[in-house]
Amino acid sequence: MDLSFRDAVWEDAEFLLSLRNDPSVWPHCIQARPVGRREHLEWFKDVLQRDDVKIFILLQDRVSIGQVRYDFKQDGVYVSISLCVDHQGQGFGVQALKLTGQKIFSLPNVMVLKALIKENNKGSLRCFENAGFCCVDRERNGNEYFMIMELRKAS
Ligand SMILES: CC(C)(COP(=O)(O)OP(=O)(O)OC[C@H]1O[C@@H](n2cnc3c(N)ncnc32)[C@H](O)[C@@H]1OP(=O)(O)O)[C@@H](O)C(=O)NCCC(=O)NCCS
């Protein structure tokens, strides 16, 4: 399994849109709906100019197979991840969280990674646990419950 990653660039816009709107992905997003092309392109253009969001493209043999996003917030850096459907369930998720997490922890002042995961997303919860995250809380948002997962920087 030869997994690597690189920073997202503007040319990844269409790949990220089709990944975001894949039926195996969008129901697990916090905003659980497909997004329109124009909305996505505006969002992505903005993201590429910001320094509080970082998107990595996951590559296997130089082919894009998914993405990991890190949102830098006051209380920690929030992680979200999605893989193309034909690359799910093969261990890439755990590896991707470990690889990209090392990079984020190497940045100054990053002490904790966090993830908000829907309680019914058992595969994702397991993936984050296997990457070293622990569940620290459970939060309600409308009709849904989210698990708050955390990984602290090794001292
Ligand atoms: C969530 C996701 C990133 C996980 O990555 P992955 O590479 O598919 O997962 P892995 O192959 O690393 O498997 C992780 C673990 O979950 C388990 N698992 C997978 N699906 C499961 C399910 N439906 N129920 C319970 N466990 C499940 C696997 O058996 C594995 O555990 P194990 O190694 O201890 O046996 C990926 O499936 C994905 O992109 N899903 C769609 C988008 C999504 O849900 N993103 C997360 C939003 S928070």
The ligand as a Tripos MOL2 file, in Angstrom:
@<TRIPOS>MOLECULE
LIG
   48    50     1     0     0
SMALL
NO_CHARGES

@<TRIPOS>ATOM
      1 C1        -14.4250    6.8230    7.1040 C.3       1 LIG1
      2 C2        -13.2890    6.4280    6.1720 C.3       1 LIG1
      3 C3        -12.3120    7.5830    6.0320 C.3       1 LIG1
      4 C4        -12.5590    5.2550    6.8530 C.3       1 LIG1
      5 O1        -11.4410    4.8750    6.0990 O.3       1 LIG1
      6 P1        -11.3080    3.3810    5.5490 P.3       1 LIG1
      7 O2         -9.9730    3.2530    4.9170 O.co2     1 LIG1
      8 O3        -12.4910    3.0710    4.7090 O.co2     1 LIG1
      9 O4        -11.3820    2.5480    6.8810 O.3       1 LIG1
     10 P2        -10.4290    1.4090    7.2740 P.3       1 LIG1
     11 O5        -10.3230    0.4150    6.1500 O.co2     1 LIG1
     12 O6         -9.1590    2.0400    7.7710 O.co2     1 LIG1
     13 O7        -11.2440    0.7140    8.4290 O.3       1 LIG1
     14 C5        -11.3300    1.2840    9.6850 C.3       1 LIG1
     15 C6        -11.9540    0.2900   10.6520 C.3       1 LIG1
     16 O8        -13.3630    0.4150   10.5940 O.3       1 LIG1
     17 C7        -13.9540   -0.8540   10.4840 C.3       1 LIG1
     18 N1        -15.2080   -0.6550    9.7710 N.ar      1 LIG1
     19 C8        -15.3720   -0.2940    8.5020 C.ar      1 LIG1
     20 N2        -16.6880   -0.1550    8.2290 N.ar      1 LIG1
     21 C9        -17.3430   -0.4460    9.3790 C.ar      1 LIG1
     22 C10       -18.7230   -0.4860    9.7730 C.ar      1 LIG1
     23 N3        -19.6990   -0.1900    8.9220 N.pl3     1 LIG1
     24 N4        -19.0100   -0.8190   11.0550 N.ar      1 LIG1
     25 C11       -18.0330   -1.0990   11.9450 C.ar      1 LIG1
     26 N5        -16.7150   -1.0750   11.6360 N.ar      1 LIG1
     27 C12       -16.3840   -0.7580   10.3620 C.ar      1 LIG1
     28 C13       -12.9230   -1.6770    9.7540 C.3       1 LIG1
     29 O9        -13.1200   -3.0650    9.9930 O.3       1 LIG1
     30 C14       -11.6520   -1.1680   10.3890 C.3       1 LIG1
     31 O10       -11.4790   -1.6830   11.6750 O.3       1 LIG1
     32 P3        -10.4320   -2.8270   12.0360 P.3       1 LIG1
     33 O11        -9.1740   -2.5040   11.2550 O.co2     1 LIG1
     34 O12       -10.2310   -2.6770   13.5020 O.co2     1 LIG1
     35 O13       -11.0750   -4.0870   11.5940 O.co2     1 LIG1
     36 C15       -13.7920    6.0020    4.7690 C.3       1 LIG1
     37 O14       -14.5170    4.7900    4.8500 O.3       1 LIG1
     38 C16       -14.6460    7.0610    4.1050 C.2       1 LIG1
     39 O15       -14.1340    7.9260    3.4350 O.2       1 LIG1
     40 N6        -15.9960    6.9740    4.3140 N.am      1 LIG1
     41 C17       -16.9330    7.9370    3.7090 C.3       1 LIG1
     42 C18       -16.7880    9.3370    4.2780 C.3       1 LIG1
     43 C19       -16.8030    9.3950    5.7700 C.2       1 LIG1
     44 O16       -17.5670    8.7360    6.4610 O.2       1 LIG1
     45 N7        -15.9020   10.2380    6.2940 N.am      1 LIG1
     46 C20       -15.7530   10.4570    7.7130 C.3       1 LIG1
     47 C21       -16.5990   11.5980    8.1370 C.3       1 LIG1
     48 S1        -16.2430   11.9490    9.8400 S.3       1 LIG1
@<TRIPOS>BOND
     1     1     2 1
     2     2     3 1
     3     2     4 1
     4     2    36 1
     5     4     5 1
     6     5     6 1
     7     6     7 2
     8     6     8 1
     9     6     9 1
    10     9    10 1
    11    10    11 2
    12    10    12 1
    13    10    13 1
    14    13    14 1
    15    14    15 1
    16    15    16 1
    17    15    30 1
    18    16    17 1
    19    17    18 1
    20    17    28 1
    21    18    19 ar
    22    18    27 ar
    23    19    20 ar
    24    20    21 ar
    25    21    22 ar
    26    21    27 ar
    27    22    23 1
    28    22    24 ar
    29    24    25 ar
    30    25    26 ar
    31    26    27 ar
    32    28    29 1
    33    28    30 1
    34    30    31 1
    35    31    32 1
    36    32    33 2
    37    32    34 1
    38    32    35 1
    39    36    37 1
    40    36    38 1
    41    38    39 2
    42    38    40 1
    43    40    41 1
    44    41    42 1
    45    42    43 1
    46    43    44 2
    47    43    45 1
    48    45    46 1
    49    46    47 1
    50    47    48 1
@<TRIPOS>SUBSTRUCTURE
     1 LIG1         1 GROUP 0 **** ****
